[in-house]
Amino acid sequence: MFKKILIANRGEIALRIIRTCKEMGIKTVAVYSTADKDSLHVRFADEAVCIGKPQSSDSYLNIPHLMAAAEITNADAIHPGYGFLAENARFAEICGEHGIKFIGPTPEMIRKMGDKMTAKETMIAAGVPVIPGSEGLLESVEQAKALAKEMGLPVIMKATAGGGGKGMRVVWDENEIENAYTMAKTEAKAAFSNDGIYMEKFVEEPRHIEIQIAGDQYGKVCHLSERDCSIQRRHQKLVEESPSPFMTPELREKMGEAAIKAAGAINYESVGTIEFLVDKHRNFYFMEMNTRIQVEHGVTEEVINFDLIKEQIKIAAGIPISGKNYTPQMHAIECRINAEDPYNDFRPSPGKITVLHTPGGHGVRVDSHIYAGYVIPPYYDSMVSKVIAVAQTREEAINTMERALSEFVIEGVKTTIPFHQQLMQDENFRKGNFTTKFTEGFKLQ
């Protein structure tokens, strides 16, 4: 087992990893930018190294600084968390070149799943259902128009190196194709330094349902059930839950088998997630694979009583997995609390937290790195907390979440707590009647 792990991340996920490492008897190294010097992950790690200025490019994305921190502290492994360099194949390679274990999949696996078109071709070969679309990248507007006519509108153009909704355009009218093509390529180039885009049939009334998987170094893969991530805004997840209210036992079995096929196709090792779009007829299609731990991993942990970070570390250390497939034994709902103003188009709200009271009690889990007096920096993602409510049934979980949100007090900055409170009371949400478009017609009172 590893003796010391450097955590190449910040905030909530860094603190989450530190907690599991402590339970496993593993020493930890926190890294931090000058803006994060007072963050809790710095305080609770065994050692801490400043790696640069506030901008991510000068700190959390600065590979030479991270490697130097690992070497001076004699860390024998690096956990990338999520975001930043978690799915950077070159970073994983450099770790290996320096004799430091990257806690995640191999560089080859990251590359195969990181490029959307390569991933899609891999899934087709493995027999996993994919959304009909272009064979390869779009070369011209004329090709885009011809394909759209062949597939039938609506279609969606996506950046091959994309994520987070960047470089995506839905086309409902043939007269919009040229503008959508140009805008998608321009946005993709700006966001990813890669303007490659492809086209898919746009799935109407879709659900975003993902399957958590784990694979070890010996070819064994299992799934740990599903999470429904359909409540989104601009392709960014706001609420996740397990089990999905749209799921049936038959669909869970089919999607679980498909996810295992998908991971097995690249001999995947580590924990990861296979993301699917599911239409109103319960047909499902591979969307992408996340080769890392996800923000919403705690939802799965709560419904199957399983520490995914511990499993990820054990896999990296060469310990075989059980190979057992899991199904939810409880119901869990997670609300992401962001420092944003929901009454002002979700504008970011960095600043000092003057008053903080976090919820507690039976069935409530809060993963967060904030405290009274903490200053939320403007340089990073706006998520400040994750609240997870767990109960025997979905209705009870929603009621627990309502109670937890009513106890959650954050003053000094604006947060999305009011949005989540209203969502929990929404009749359609409570009935499970929602798709990825749900928030488009959602009006805050």
C-alpha atoms as one frame of an Amber mdcrd trajectory, in Angstrom:
protein
   0.000   0.000   0.000   1.090   3.592  -0.558   2.856   5.421   2.263   2.167
   8.981   1.167  -0.310  10.404  -1.368  -0.132  13.900  -2.821  -3.568  15.271
  -3.687  -3.364  17.310  -6.893  -6.569  19.208  -6.214  -8.271  21.593  -3.810
 -11.362  22.209  -1.724 -14.042  19.630  -1.054 -12.569  16.723  -3.033  -9.088
  17.190  -1.545 -10.598  17.086   1.948 -12.652  14.009   0.991  -9.518  12.136
  -0.135  -7.592  13.171   2.983 -10.307  11.637   5.192 -10.118   8.245   3.486
  -6.308   8.287   3.515  -6.318   8.921   7.274  -8.603   5.926   7.796  -6.242
   3.803   5.676  -3.143   4.958   7.566  -1.721   6.804   4.548   0.089  10.153
   4.946  -1.172  13.031   2.781   0.305  16.047   1.043  -1.928  18.997   0.179
  -0.990  21.426  -2.563  -2.425  24.901  -2.692  -2.353  28.174  -4.554  -1.764
  31.418  -2.676  -5.546  31.997  -2.826  -6.149  28.702  -0.967  -3.618  29.078
   1.852  -6.443  29.135   4.446  -8.406  26.221   2.949  -9.315  23.257   5.152
  -7.543  20.706   2.952  -4.297  22.549   3.717  -5.026  22.455   7.434  -5.942
  18.770   7.653  -3.250  17.233   5.436  -0.036  15.956   7.040   2.034  18.248
   4.837   1.241  21.158   2.525   3.134  22.762  -0.355   2.327  26.052  -2.072
   2.495  25.511  -5.831   1.810  28.947  -7.270  -0.401  31.935  -7.857  -4.226
  31.816  -7.789  -4.781  31.191 -11.502  -5.149  27.460 -12.200  -2.524  27.602
 -14.964   0.011  28.780 -12.382  -0.923  26.228  -9.729  -3.333  23.292 -10.023
  -2.651  22.856 -13.749   1.091  23.417 -13.433   2.548  19.932 -13.854   6.206
  20.851 -13.090   5.145  22.476  -9.807   3.028  19.453  -8.850   5.812  16.998
  -9.631   8.309  19.080  -7.675   5.938  19.044  -4.673   5.619  15.259  -4.941
   9.379  14.781  -5.129  10.336  17.053  -2.218   7.757  15.375   0.029   8.639
  11.833  -1.145   5.055  11.053  -2.161   4.758   7.661  -3.837   1.336   8.332
  -5.410  -0.755  11.231  -6.695  -4.545  11.400  -6.509  -5.916  13.905  -9.051
  -9.490  14.145  -7.684 -11.872  15.494 -10.347 -11.408  18.410 -12.736  -8.008
  20.057 -13.272  -5.602  17.257 -14.385  -7.769  14.258 -13.450  -8.235  13.215
 -17.098  -4.940  14.487 -18.475  -3.126  11.556 -20.061   0.185  13.403 -20.244
   0.073  14.104 -16.495  -0.528  10.401 -15.833   2.435   9.596 -18.091   4.736
  12.048 -16.318   3.798  10.540 -12.957   4.853   7.138 -14.276   8.116   8.536
 -15.687   8.971   9.805 -12.213   8.111   6.529 -10.488   4.994   7.965  -8.853
   1.705   6.068  -9.123  -1.153   7.997 -10.739  -4.319   6.966  -8.901  -6.519
   6.459 -11.918  -6.448   4.628 -15.247  -3.469   4.377 -17.579  -2.645   7.204
 -20.027  -3.800   5.001 -22.922  -7.212   4.456 -21.314  -7.618   8.180 -20.651
  -6.782   8.991 -24.278  -9.184   6.389 -25.659 -12.099   7.757 -23.668 -11.066
  11.429 -23.650 -11.648  11.927 -27.366 -15.384  11.613 -27.981 -15.123  10.164
 -31.501 -12.524   7.556 -30.511 -14.681   6.617 -27.525 -17.750   6.253 -29.724
 -15.902   3.998 -32.191 -14.645   1.870 -29.281 -18.190   1.480 -27.968 -19.577
   0.507 -31.380 -16.916  -2.213 -31.626 -17.843  -3.417 -28.116 -21.551  -3.646
 -28.975 -22.621  -0.797 -26.683 -25.580   1.265 -28.042 -24.537   4.698 -29.329
 -26.494   7.650 -30.683 -26.626   7.708 -34.515 -24.217  10.304 -35.867 -21.331
  11.240 -38.123 -18.540   8.794 -38.834 -15.603  10.893 -37.748 -15.307  14.659
 -37.503 -17.229  17.094 -39.657 -15.052  18.469 -42.452 -17.343  21.176 -43.866
 -20.680  22.968 -43.569 -21.843  21.119 -46.670 -21.146  17.764 -45.012 -23.016
  18.914 -41.888 -26.046  19.906 -43.958 -26.074  16.605 -45.856 -25.799  14.546
 -42.633 -28.525  16.542 -40.917 -30.837  15.900 -43.844 -29.998  12.187 -43.788
 -30.511  11.776 -40.009 -33.415  14.178 -39.696 -33.620  17.171 -37.381 -33.020
  17.921 -34.584 -29.272  17.199 -34.453 -26.535  18.305 -32.075 -22.967  19.332
 -32.875 -20.370  18.530 -30.218 -16.695  19.256 -29.649 -14.673  16.035 -29.820
 -12.455  17.236 -26.963 -15.423  18.742 -25.128 -17.034  18.746 -21.754 -19.167
  20.968 -19.551 -21.412  22.016 -22.415 -18.647  23.828 -24.332 -18.665  23.530
 -28.126 -22.239  22.177 -28.276 -25.058  23.436 -30.492 -28.540  21.953 -31.051
 -30.019  22.534 -34.523 -33.794  22.498 -34.996 -33.973  24.223 -38.394 -31.836
  23.602 -41.482 -31.254  27.352 -41.788 -29.420  27.271 -38.447 -26.826  24.661
 -39.489 -24.147  26.987 -40.855 -24.206  29.294 -37.850 -24.246  26.351 -35.395
 -21.297  24.731 -37.188 -19.236  27.936 -37.044 -20.104  28.707 -33.426 -19.417
  25.147 -32.203 -15.970  25.102 -33.866 -15.085  28.563 -32.558 -16.111  27.719
 -29.000 -14.342  24.344 -29.107 -11.127  25.979 -30.302 -11.265  28.578 -27.536
 -12.088  26.088 -24.765  -9.975  23.065 -25.744  -7.465  24.274 -28.381  -9.132
  21.728 -30.678 -11.891  22.787 -33.079 -12.869  19.250 -34.100 -16.644  18.724
 -33.931 -18.995  15.883 -34.805 -22.747  15.486 -35.202 -25.292  13.261 -33.499
 -29.027  12.798 -33.635 -30.489  14.911 -30.830 -32.380  12.767 -28.322 -35.594
  14.516 -27.288 -36.944  14.326 -23.723 -33.745  12.647 -22.540 -32.684  11.478
 -19.120 -29.018  11.640 -18.151 -28.346   8.392 -16.305 -24.846   7.172 -15.507
 -23.490   3.863 -14.252 -20.671   3.815 -11.710 -18.097   1.141 -12.531 -14.867
  -0.206 -11.072 -12.200  -2.311 -12.769  -8.949  -3.749 -11.434  -5.548  -4.531
 -12.935  -6.537  -8.158 -13.483  -9.364  -7.667 -15.979 -12.266  -7.798 -13.540
 -15.026  -5.147 -13.868 -18.206  -4.546 -11.891 -20.929  -1.895 -11.775 -22.168
  -0.112  -8.671 -25.588   0.868  -9.984 -26.882   4.126 -11.446 -27.219   7.810
 -10.724 -29.808  10.077 -12.355 -28.185  13.415 -13.233 -30.988  14.872 -15.345
 -31.489  18.047 -13.282 -28.995  20.298 -15.038 -28.488  23.875 -16.115 -26.503
  24.548 -19.283 -25.191  20.963 -19.171 -23.932  21.436 -15.594 -25.385  19.020
 -13.038 -27.303  20.518 -10.119 -28.958  17.482  -8.482 -28.104  13.783  -8.603
 -29.902  10.806  -7.127 -29.852   7.046  -6.867 -31.778   5.027  -7.753 -33.227
   6.870 -10.734 -37.023   7.292 -10.470 -37.116   6.369 -14.171 -35.266   3.083
 -13.722 -36.762  -0.417 -13.872 -34.986  -3.600 -12.747 -34.786  -4.730 -16.401
 -33.293  -1.430 -17.553 -30.787  -1.417 -14.680 -29.617  -4.885 -15.657 -29.247
  -3.917 -19.334 -27.448  -0.656 -18.601 -25.199  -2.339 -16.036 -24.214  -5.009
 -18.573 -23.546  -2.318 -21.196 -21.386  -0.340 -18.769 -19.325  -3.426 -17.952
 -18.904  -4.075 -21.697 -17.799  -0.480 -22.194 -15.180  -0.637 -19.429 -14.068
  -4.099 -20.483 -13.474  -2.889 -24.034 -10.441  -0.908 -22.836  -9.518  -3.235
 -19.925 -10.327  -0.355 -17.620  -8.713  -0.114 -14.216  -9.787   2.327 -11.481
 -13.240   3.692 -10.722 -15.078   5.516 -13.489 -18.477   6.333 -14.881 -20.259
   5.393 -18.090 -22.747   8.124 -18.986 -25.867   7.391 -21.016 -28.725   9.342
 -22.518 -32.032   7.524 -22.043 -35.053   8.469 -24.166 -38.693   8.451 -23.090
 -39.073   4.869 -24.395 -36.153   3.752 -22.159 -33.777   3.237 -25.069 -30.291
   4.135 -23.856 -27.226   5.387 -25.711 -23.580   5.748 -24.673 -22.639   9.389
 -24.266 -19.152   9.417 -22.721 -16.930   7.856 -20.096 -15.458   9.775 -17.176
 -12.120   8.206 -16.269 -12.035   9.657 -12.740 -13.968   9.955  -9.514 -17.002
  12.197  -9.970 -18.447  15.048  -7.926 -21.546  12.962  -7.214 -19.746   9.794
  -6.088 -21.124  10.244  -2.563 -24.639   9.452  -3.795 -23.539   5.953  -4.774
 -21.550   5.533  -1.563 -24.651   6.214   0.520 -27.013   3.799  -1.269 -24.618
   0.841  -1.273 -22.496   1.643   1.835 -19.235   1.687  -0.094 -16.164   3.988
  -0.009 -15.316   4.664  -3.659 -12.158   6.637  -2.867 -10.827   3.724  -0.829
 -11.644   1.341  -3.691  -9.843   3.639  -6.143  -6.712   3.717  -3.978  -6.773
  -0.059  -3.463  -7.099  -0.690  -7.207  -4.120   1.607  -7.874  -2.128  -0.392
  -5.291  -2.848  -3.606  -7.218  -5.500  -5.044  -4.904  -8.170  -7.084  -6.774
 -11.826  -6.014  -6.605 -14.582  -8.397  -5.555 -16.249  -8.211  -8.956 -19.661
  -7.993  -7.322 -22.374  -5.874  -8.969 -24.303  -3.618  -6.607 -27.898  -2.358
  -6.517 -29.227   0.502  -4.360 -30.379  -0.460  -0.883 -31.446   3.080   0.068
 -32.443   6.271  -1.759 -30.069   9.242  -1.858 -30.374  12.735  -3.338 -27.534
  15.231  -3.644 -27.849  19.001  -4.057 -24.790  20.899  -5.208 -24.625  24.196
  -3.338 -22.872  26.808  -5.449 -21.823  30.333  -4.553 -24.120  31.774  -7.214
 -27.143  34.061  -7.212 -30.115  32.023  -8.547 -32.211  35.211  -8.758 -29.637
  36.875 -11.023 -29.035  34.261 -13.753 -26.813  32.253 -11.384 -24.098  34.904
 -11.389 -21.013  33.785  -9.371 -20.869  35.212  -5.847 -17.349  34.922  -4.433
 -16.494  36.598  -1.137 -16.269  36.099   2.609 -18.656  33.777   4.449 -19.692
  35.713   7.544 -22.086  33.174   9.087 -22.274  29.419   8.510 -24.475  26.704
   9.974 -24.420  23.326   8.242 -27.294  20.841   8.548 -27.025  17.552  10.395
 -29.147  14.825  11.888 -30.165  11.392  10.704 -29.816  10.805   6.977 -27.813
  13.948   6.177 -24.255  14.065   4.811 -22.463  17.327   4.017 -19.208  17.315
   2.030 -17.689  20.787   2.111 -14.513  22.772   2.639 -16.039  26.054   3.838
 -16.253  27.612   7.299 -17.287  30.920   8.865 -14.662  33.460   7.856 -13.617
  31.505   4.747 -13.173  33.613   1.623 -14.485  31.966  -1.539 -11.955  32.841
  -4.257 -13.173  33.942  -7.707 -10.707  31.764  -9.610 -12.268  28.309  -9.387
 -15.522  26.366  -9.642 -18.305  27.942  -7.577 -19.383  24.761  -5.755 -18.949
  25.180  -1.997 -20.879  22.227  -0.599 -22.698  18.998  -1.403 -25.681  18.018
   0.708 -26.791  14.378   0.500 -30.049  13.154   2.018 -30.486   9.400   2.505
 -33.646   7.479   3.400 -35.540   4.267   2.723 -37.695   5.813  -0.019 -37.450
   8.685  -2.502 -40.245  10.611  -0.805 -38.505  10.336   2.554 -35.185  11.398
   1.004 -36.816  14.512  -0.495 -38.393  15.345   2.878 -35.023  14.910   4.590
 -33.398  17.162   1.989 -36.063  19.832   2.535 -35.346  19.758   6.254 -31.570
  19.874   5.692 -31.787  22.835   3.308 -33.947  24.737   5.792 -31.136  24.363
   8.362 -28.347  25.370   5.982 -27.329  28.978   6.648 -24.638  30.690   4.555
 -24.368  34.461   4.902 -22.014  36.913   3.230 -22.436  35.437  -0.260 -25.350
  34.356  -2.420 -25.925  30.607  -2.856 -28.196  28.246  -4.768 -29.933  27.021
  -1.602 -33.203  28.842  -2.524 -33.228  27.112  -5.920 -32.905  23.685  -4.326
 -35.564  24.450  -1.714 -38.052  25.344  -4.406 -37.068  22.336  -6.514 -37.738
  19.935  -3.630 -41.292  21.315  -3.444 -41.960  21.116  -7.175 -44.759  18.672
  -7.983 -43.166  17.294 -11.156 -39.808  16.791  -9.449 -41.438  14.975  -6.551
 -43.246  12.700  -9.025 -40.017  12.029 -10.933 -41.353  13.706 -14.072 -38.302
  15.490 -15.431 -35.708  15.435 -18.220 -32.442  17.276 -18.836 -34.555  20.243
 -20.010 -36.443  20.550 -16.724 -34.741  23.737 -15.457 -35.381  25.622 -18.725
 -38.972  26.234 -17.680 -38.273  26.411 -13.951 -39.080  29.826 -12.472 -37.819
  30.867  -9.077 -40.466  32.453  -6.856
